[in-house]
């Protein structure tokens, strides 16, 4: 056993450069002058440059809760794992989240700058802070230097595995835990690399009953591992940085992914030895996907929809994605949305206790439906503006069309937008080019054409009659009456019931007549409302398409 004095000397030897005391440091980070209901939350990613939809989900929740409470939302960068870091990683995170309307009141604003009084907001710049606490812990015998090499740790692990005990650095396996002052001093004099470990006083047999803000009541086992607090490069582990940063930044509670739930007992022990007030946790379960009949986590490698770039490049309206994520978060969101279709999403009373506890399903088909619904409610001009913006970056050909044919494009977007039948076939802006094909002659040229299985002579008769009677000024009612008449004249049935009772008597139904015109004009068997399509195209284009088709018969 080392004496108190010996521990104190060791702490001085280890951290001779650290002069500030723990109390002096704590004074530099006073409690904020906010009332209890104002939530101070943070999002704390590593600067890996890759943002996934789970990050958007988690940060959106923090953003909404802090905004709704008139609180503070902080961006802290956890860059203690230097291997995973990429250049511009912070900027990519900021821009990716900003795209989804997630913005921060405090913390990093770009690679090198931050705002706020509780920084630095990049962990690698907080090393001296962590060292103040590490020094304090070592001086009190609550942490110690460990000189075990990787080979030694491997052999401990092997021995543990062979004898069927839990693996890890703890209890009697923790060789440096009770090392004498002289042994430690000797290693330090030799300049042997070391890490700083927690001197755990926990007992795995003891249970901790606690309440997670999302998962509700949970029971965990105490930590008994002498976890690494500072690595040999002097950087902290996540386990050490988290209690320190969240305490100094005066965070209200910790919202994080539930992969950290199993480390919570360790974190609780670190809070305790640091003499910090325990923080509450809300552990968010990962987004899942149905795959081959089972549920699995969304994966970077297997699921393109995992990456945020997928939504940006495909042109999903941000609000539709947000609505979908809120739907996943709280299942009562969709009812609320139906009743409050016009109001800002921030009005929704998002509740952590209503989150899915086990892992919410992320279903791209459902997202597409929500997005189609969302887009169907936009005005044509609004669609135009949004597609214009998106296409600047992601589809220059489409962008040219939008710029050069503004009114024509707005008219296209207006097809089935304001009448009784509202179209719901656009889920994302990248759906637009294929829908433009029928309207632009150059695109129409190259597009694949549907072929009708109807006698060519009959098709010719129908189309010629149509051209003879077609008048652009007709309303849809008059227009359709003419088609019915052409049908009747050519042996088609205009009455659905009559046709059903005796189909053999007719060449087909009036719908088949309209189909000939549809295919002649658009090349497709499926289009939005044909009358509206033709009105948008204009008389000349309609006539020339039909003539061309007639020639091809
Ligand atoms: N850097 C950690 C992560 O990305 C943060 C976890 C937390 O929010 O505390 O998983």
Boltz pocket constraint, residues with backbone or C-beta under 6 A from the ligand:
constraints:
  - pocket:
      binder: B
      contacts: [[A, 42], [A, 43], [A, 44], [A, 45], [A, 46], [A, 78], [A, 238], [A, 242], [A, 254], [A, 255], [A, 256], [A, 257], [A, 260]]
      max_distance: 6.0
